[in-house]
Amino acid sequence: MINLEEFTCEIHRDIPLSQHMGFRFCRFNCAIESGADLYTELPLAPNLNDKNTAFGGSIATLATLSGWSLVTLISRQLKLSSEVVVYHSEQSFNAPITADLYSIAKVSPESLESFSDKLKKEGRAKLSVDVQIFGLANSSQQEQNASASYTGKYLATVR
């Protein structure tokens, strides 16, 4: 079983920006029949811009690192040690965020199964991850009106 507190500490050590920003990985689910998802939280205070809203660079970092972390955790769930890199991404900013942030990174069951099979058999595989970002104050409208949306394409290579 994957310990997200240990994973958070590892990411803070290996990617110091994540600690300064206040990243916290909260929930990870991974099953071929339901896909995979990762819930990540980020406090607003260290990520403010001059307009008193979440800084666009922080939102982009949250999205990219959430996607990268989901692919890394999936690889670990498969008992594989992999190098993971993002090779393409697209993001849209839909509304300002004025509260602590959270993201939900998701992979469909079909994509997860294909990625898992290919990574095990060939030692490398690509995976597209969708990330939605919200302000915690808007959590009652979860997954209806994301403040930002991101799609990242990642490559995992078994070491």
N, C-alpha and C positions, 0 to 999 in steps of 0.2 A: 504494500500500500504506500502511496506517495504522501509524504508529509509536507504540506504546503508551507508551514512555518519554516522548516529547514530549507525548502526551495526559495522562499523569500529571502532568507539570510544569505544563501548562495548567490542569488542575483544581486543583492545589495553589495556583496563583496566583489563580484566579477564585473558588475556594471554600476559603478559608484553613483552615476546620475540617478539611478532608480531609488537609491536611499535618500538622496537630497530631495527628490520629488515626493517621497513618501509612499511608494508602491507597496501594496499589500494584496497578495493572492489569497482569495477567500474560499473558493469552491472549484473543484475540478471533477468532471464526470467524463467517463470514457467507456463506451460499450458499442460494439459493432451494430447492435440492433437499434440504438438510439443516437449514435453519433458522439461527438465530444463537445464539451463547452468548458470555459474557464471564466470565472467571475473575479474581477480585479477592482480594488478601490484605490482612490487617490484623493488626498485632502486638497481642498482648494487653496488654502493659505499660501503654501510655497509655490503655487502655480498660477498666481494672479498676474494679469497684465495691467497696463496703465488705465484700463477702463473698468477695473474691479470685476472682471470676468476671467474665466479660465483662459490662459495663454494658448494660442493656437499651436505653438511648438510643443507644449505639454500634452495637448490633446493628441497630436500626431505621434508623440513618443509613447503615450499610453496605448494607442491603437497598435503601433508597430511591435512594441514589447509584449503586449497581450497575445498577439498572433504568434510571435516567435516562441513565447512561453508555452502556448497551447501545443505547438508542434513538438517542442522539446519534451513536454510531459507525456504526450502520446508515445513518443519514441521510448521513453523510460518505462511506460506502462507495458510496452512490448518487450521489455528487458533488453533493449538495444541502446548502445551509447552512440549518439549521432551528433555530428556538427550540423547546425541549422543556420541557414542564412535567408534573408529576404532578398528576392531578386526583382520584384515589381510590386508597386502598390498604387492605389487610388483612394483619395479621401474627399469627402464633402463635409462642409461645416454648415449645419442647418439652422442653428439657433445658439445664442450665447448661453454659457453655463455659469450660474451664479451661486452654486452650492458645491459641496464635495462631489467628486465624479465617481462613476463606476462604469466598467465596460463588461460586455458579454461577448466573448469570442466563441464562434461556433463553427463546427464542421459537420456536414450531413453524414448520415449513416453510410451512404453509397461511397462518398469521397473517403471516409475513414477506412472502409473495407479495402478499397482499391489502393490507397496509400500504404496500409499495413501489409498487404500482400506483396506489393512491389518492393517495399523497404526490406522485408524479410528475404525475398528471393533474389533481388538484384543489388541490394546494399545502398541504393539511393532511390529517392522518390520525391515527387513534387506534390504540394498540397496547397489549396486555396482556402484562406480563412476569412470569414466575414466577422467584423467587429462593429458593434453598436455602442455608442457612448452616450450616457445620460447624466443629468444632475440628480443627486440623491433626493432633492426636494421634489422631483418629478417622478419618483419611483412608482406612484400609483398608476401612472400612464405608461408603465414599462413596456417596451417593445412596440409602442404605437408611434411615438414621436421622438425618435433619437435626435439628440443635439448634434451628433456627428456620426458619420458612417464611413467605414473603411473596408477595403478588400486588399489583402496582401497575399502574394504568392511566395511560398517558401520552398526551399530545397533542403532535404535532409540527406546526409551521407553518413553511413555507418563507419565508425572509426576502426 
